[in-house]
Amino acid sequence: MNYVHSRNPVLDIKLAVSILISSDFLQMKELVETTLAFIANHLQDIVNLPIDMSCINTQLISQLANCVKLHVLESLEDKKDKLRSKLYI
């Protein structure tokens, strides 16, 4: 909610997944799209975070897959396979 109510909101790598899930739940379409684009642009950094990605639903994974370029996905180092295989599917 701090992100939504701030005058100059800036997405943070550490909070991006939480903001994505919350904005989807609250049906905030523009914020979902903004957050998906942010995650796509910082995918390696997001995957490196010590967080569980299984809470991202199938619809959001599909939307994220549409935002990620194939060469980025191929070069993604995801040792614990938090997102890579889901994005390929």
C-alpha positions in Angstrom: 0.0 0.0 0.0 3.0 2.3 0.6 3.8 2.0 -3.1 0.2 2.9 -4.2 0.0 5.9 -1.9 3.4 7.4 -2.5 3.7 10.5 -4.7 6.5 9.1 -6.8 6.2 5.3 -6.6 9.3 3.4 -7.5 9.3 -0.4 -7.8 11.9 -2.3 -5.9 13.3 -5.6 -6.8 12.7 -7.0 -3.3 9.0 -6.0 -3.3 8.1 -6.6 -7.0 6.6 -10.1 -6.6 4.6 -9.0 -3.5 3.3 -6.0 -5.4 2.4 -8.1 -8.4 0.5 -10.7 -6.3 -1.3 -8.0 -4.3 -2.2 -5.8 -7.3 -3.6 -8.9 -9.1 -5.7 -9.8 -6.1 -7.0 -6.2 -5.8 -7.6 -6.1 -9.6 -5.3 -3.2 -10.2 -4.7 -3.9 -13.9 -2.3 -1.0 -14.6 -0.2 -1.8 -11.6 -0.1 -5.5 -12.7 1.1 -4.6 -16.1 3.7 -2.2 -14.8 5.0 -4.7 -12.3 5.1 -7.5 -14.9 7.2 -5.3 -17.2 9.5 -4.4 -14.2 9.9 -8.1 -13.4 10.6 -9.0 -17.0 13.3 -6.3 -17.1 14.9 -7.5 -13.9 14.2 -11.2 -14.2 17.7 -12.4 -13.2 17.7 -10.3 -10.1 14.2 -11.4 -9.1 15.0 -15.1 -9.5 18.1 -14.6 -7.3 16.0 -13.4 -4.4 15.4 -15.9 -1.6 11.6 -15.9 -2.1 9.1 -18.6 -3.1 7.7 -18.0 -6.6 5.0 -20.7 -6.4 2.5 -18.1 -5.1 2.4 -16.5 -8.6 -0.6 -17.9 -10.3 -0.8 -19.4 -13.8 -2.4 -16.4 -15.4 0.4 -14.1 -14.1 3.1 -16.5 -15.2 1.5 -16.5 -18.7 1.4 -12.7 -18.8 5.0 -12.6 -17.6 6.1 -15.1 -20.3 4.7 -12.7 -22.9 6.9 -9.9 -21.5 10.1 -11.9 -21.5 12.2 -12.1 -24.6 13.3 -15.6 -25.6 17.0 -14.8 -25.4 16.6 -13.4 -21.9 14.8 -16.6 -20.8 17.5 -18.8 -22.4 20.3 -16.9 -20.5 18.4 -17.0 -17.2 20.3 -18.7 -14.4 17.6 -20.3 -12.3 19.3 -23.1 -10.4 16.2 -23.9 -8.2 13.9 -23.5 -11.2 11.7 -21.0 -9.5 10.3 -19.6 -12.8 12.3 -20.7 -15.9 10.4 -23.9 -16.7 7.0 -22.3 -15.9 7.8 -19.4 -18.3 8.8 -21.9 -21.1 5.5 -23.7 -20.7 
